[in-house]
Amino acid sequence: MQRKYIGMGIGIISVIFMLFLIGKGERPIKEHIEVKKVTVEEKIQKKVKSMTLDEKIGQLFVPEASSDDVANAYNIKKYHLGGMLLMGNAYMGDRAQFKAKIKQFQKNAQIPLTISTDQEGGLVSRLSYNPAISKRSYYPSPQEAYQTGGMKNVKYWYSQTAIDLKSLGINWNFAPIADVSLDPNNYIFGRTIGKGYKGTGDYIKDVIPEIQKHNVAASLKHFPGYGTAANTHVGSATSYKSVAQYEKEDFVPFKDGIKAGADSIMVTHIIMSKVDPYVPASLSKKDIDLLRKELHFKGVIVSDSLQMGAVSDYVALTGISRDVTAFRAGNDVLLSDDFVQGIPEIKQAITDKQISMKRLDKSVERILMMKHKIGLKVY
């Protein structure tokens, strides 16, 4: 009986002691360990830190795919290219052959590639080149889609186009056109929605989600806005607007696109005479700073093709490296076919302290973040 009372006493004391500890906020049985959740940003930063210099520089380059798929696959692997741009000559063969080609491209990449194309509809429609691949012979321009069914029809075609692109392995569309033109005689008019600044901004806000909800990156183009400027594919073109005019006019659709979450913005080669009077926008830090510092864009900035006439004219006049200059200006991705020469030039510019490792890492982080957003495994 005495042992029974002693045992009960010990039990009561134990309970009182446990309650005392709990009251103190302590866990006497199992220690609580708080595990910090690693963010996507931190994972990407860790990945970038683990990459070699050559791998980082390679991510900046997106050349046009040549008709030689063996050479394409070799270049992807050797130069650690960030992506491939598909022009008309890439749409050869049937659907199965095309998809196998894209799959082979990805197989040769250590980090998954962006596979990009210009699929605006109407005048610029790569998928229309070969119906055996896309299963469609025609994609309407934004203006045509609007005229036949209003904005609902425009949104339908952007969504359907993204579905078609994704089904082929294409994950980055250089669209929509954010340029504004109301004059049919202007170079860019037929590719625009054909509305004013506010109307174009509203259109941009509507269509960006239609593209990106299918894990296809969108790209607003062509910053700072073509307006009435001439065709930079064939030579230099100049805009004489002030920054104040741009803020009230051409920047409006870009601002709306940024608010809508556009993954990327393409910078064109027109010269902003009131900002950097002799330099194409794609090569001008002053111009691209407007995009980062005034419009507060945090996504991927991609140059328009650095093989276009306006850039070639400037290179011939100044003797600069187009790739080094474009990257120093603020582009993250370079649409450049000169990667064999451009990669070592950028590497030398880093050695010479013309480009900082911090700047390179930041661009690679933006690129990998966009790749992650469209479903590519980058870490």
N, C-alpha and C positions, 0 to 999 in steps of 0.2 A: 504493500500500500504506500509506504514511504517513497519507494522508487517511482511509483505512478505520479505522486505529487511533484517529485523533483523533475520528472520528464515534462509534465505540464508546465512547470515554471520555466524551464529552458525554452520550450516552444513559444510561450508568451513573450519572453524577453527577445527572442529572434524576430518575432513579428513586429514588436515595437522598434527594434533596430532597423528593420527593413523600411518601416514607415518613415523613420527619421531620415534615412538616406534618400528616399523618394522625395520627401519634403525638401531636401537640399538640392534636388534637381540632378542627382547622381544616378548612375546605372550600375548597381553592384554586380549584376550577373554578366552582362555583355556590354562591352564598351562600344559606343556609337562612333563610327568613322564616317565623316562626310567626304564623299568623292566629288571632286569638281568635274563638271561636264565640259568636255573639250568642244569648242565651237568649230564650225566649218572653216571659218577664217583662220583659226589657229592650226587646223589640220593642213590647210593650203600653205600657210607660212612655213610650217615644218617641212612640207614637201619641197618647196622652193629652196629652202636651206640645204636640202640633201642633193639638189641637182648640180651638175657640173656647169661651168661657164658656157661650154658649147651647147649643152642642152637648153640652158636658159635663152641664149641668143637665138637658137633654132626656133623656139616657140614664137618669136616675133614674126617669122616669115610665112606668108601664104602666097606661093607662086601659082601661076596658071598651070593646070595639068596639061602636059603635052600629049600628043597622040601616041607616044611610046610609053606604054604602061609599065614595061620592064624598067625603063629609066626612071619613071615616076616612083615606083616602089623602092628602087635603089636610093634615090635622093631623099625620100622620106626617112629612111633608116640611117643613112650616112650623115645627113645634116640635121637630124632631129627636128624636122619641119613641124610647125604648129598646125598647118592645115593645107588644103588644096582648094584652088578656085576652079570651078568647072565652067568653061566657056562652050561655045557651040560644038567645037571639035571633040568634046568629051562625050557627047551624046550619040555614040555609035553603037551599032548592034541592036540586040533586043533587050527586053527588060531583065531577063535572067543574067545575061552577059554584063549588063551595066551594074547590077547589084553585086555581082561577083567581083567586078573591078574595084568597087568602093570597099568591099569587104577585104580585099587584098591590100588596099591602101592602109586600112586600119590595122591589119595584121602586122604590117611593117613598122608601125609607130609604137614607140615605147609609152608615150602619153597619147591617148586618143585624139584624133584629128578633128578640127572643124572642117566640114566639107561644105563649101559655100558656092553660091551661084547668084546671078541677077535674075530673079523671077518676079518682075513687076506686073506682067500681063501686057497685052497690046504690043507696042513697038519693041519692048525688051522682054522677051519671054523665051528663056532657054528650053523650058519643057516642051515648047511647041515645035522644036527642031525635029523631034523624032517621036511621033505618036506610038511607035512600037515600044518605046520605053515608058512614056507618061500615060499612055492610053487615052490621050486627048490631043486633038489637032489644034485647038485654039483656047487661049485664056484671055478674057477680055481685059482691056485697060481699065483703070479706075473710073475714068470718065464714061466709058461704054457701060460698065456695070451699073454706075449710078443712073445713067439715062434710061436703062431698061428695068430698073427695080429699086431705085433709091439707095439709101445707105444700108438698108437691110441686105440688098443684093451685093453691095461692095463687101460687107462683112462676110457674107457667105463665101465669096470667092477667095478672100484672104485666108479664111479658115480651111477651105477645101484645098487651096494651093499648098498650105502648110502640111496638110495630111498627105498630099501627093509627094511632096519633097521628103518628108520623114520616111515614107514607105520605101523610098529609093536609097535611103542612107544619107540624105542631104540634111544638114542640121543648122545651117546659117543662111538666111535669105537677105541679100542686100536690097531690102525694101522695108518700108514704103518711101516713096518720094515725098519729102517735106518741102520741096521748092514750091514757090508761088509764082504763077504766071497766068495772066488773063488775055494774053496776046498770042493768037495762033501762029504769028510769025516768029515768035521766040523759039530758040533751040529746044528748050526744056518743056514747052507747053504741053505737048501731046502725052507726056509721061506723068503730068500732075493730075490732081483731082479737078483742076479748072475752076477753083474757087479762090476767094480772097484770103487774107491772112488769118482771120478768125475762123472762117469756114474750113480752111486747110487744117488749122489746129484741131478743130472738132473732129475732123476726119481721121487725123493721126491718132487722137485719143481713142477712137473707136476701133481702129484696125490693129494697133499694137497687141492688145490682148488676144485678138483672133489668131495671130501668128504664134505668139509665145506660149499659148495654152497647150500647144502640141509639141512642146520641147524643141521648137525651132527658134533660134535667136533671130531677132529683127534688127535692122540697121537703118536708122534715119539717115537720109541723104538728100542733098549734098551740102553740108555745112560749109560756109555760112549762109548758103542760099544762092542758087543760080540767078534768079530774077531774070533780067534781060541780057545777061552775059552770054558771050559766044561759046561755042563748043570747045572745051579744053582738050578733047581727044586729039585735035589736029593742031593746036597752037595756043598761044597765050590769050587770056581773056581777062578783062578788068571790070570791077564794079566801082563806081564813084560815090557810093552812098556813105554817109557818115555813120559812126557807131550808134549815134542816137536814132538815126533812121532804121538801122538794123534792129535795134532794141524794140522799136514800135512795130516793125513790119516783119522782116524775114525770120527773126529769132522766135516769133510767136509760136509757129508750129513745132519748133525744136523744144521750146520750153514745155509745151503740152505733151510732147512725146516723152520727155524726161520724167514728167509727173506720172505718165502712164507706165513708167518702168522699162523703157526701151533698153535692151541689152547693150546696144552699140550705136555709135554715130560715125558715119563716114565723112571725112573732110575732103573737099574737092580742091581743084588747082586754080580757081579764080584768084586774081590779085585784089585785095581790099586796099584800094589806093589811099584811103584815109587812115589806115592802120599800119600797114607795112607796104609801102608804095611800089616795090619792085619784086617782091617775093610771092610766089604762089602760096595760098593759104595752107596747103598740105606740108609746106616746108618752113612755115613761119611760126615761131614760138609766140609772137605777139598775137597772132590770129587764134591759135589753139588755146592760148591762155584765156581768151574770152569764153571759150567753151567750158573750161575747168573752173575759172574764177568768177565769171559773171553769171553763167548759166548753171554752175555748180553740178556739172555732170560727173558722176563717179564711176561710170562704166567703161567699157572698152572703146577707145578711139582708134579707128582704122583709116588708113590713107586710101584714097582712090588709087587706081593703078599708077604706080610710079614709072611705068613705061609710056604713059600718055604724052602727047606732043607738048603740052604746056611745061611739063617737067623736063623733058628732053631739051627743049629750047633753053631753059634756065641752066641746066647742067652744061650745055655747050657754051653758054655765055660766061659761066663762072668757074667751071672745072671742079665743082664740089662733088662729094659722094652723095648720091641721092638717098641712099639708105641711112647713112649716118645722120645726114641733115634732117631727114624726115623723123627719125627717132628722137633726135635732140629737140626737135620742134614740139614733141609731145604726143606723137602717135604711139599707140601700144602695138598695133599690128600693121605690118608693112605688106601691101599687095605688090610684091616685087619678084620679078623673074631673075634678078641678079644675085641670088643668094650665095652662089659660089664665090663671088667677089665681095658681096655685102657682109657676110658673116665675119670673115677675117678683118674687114674694115671696122666693123663695130667693136670687135675684140681689141683691135689696136687703139681705138678711141677710148676704150675703158682703161687700157694700159697707160695711155697718155693723159688720163684724168679729165678727158673731155666729157665722158659719161660716167656717172657714179654707179657703184653697185647697188646702192639704195634705189636709184631710179630704175635700173634694170629689174630688180626684184619686184618693185611695185607693179610694173607693167606685166610681168609674168604672173603675179598674183591675180591681177584683174582678168587676164586671159584664162587662167585655170578656174577662177570663180565662174566666169561665163560658161565654160565647158561643164562645170559641175551643175549649173542651173539647167542645162539642156540634157542632163542625164548621162554625161560621160564620166567614167570613173578615173579621177585624176589623183587620188591618193589611196 
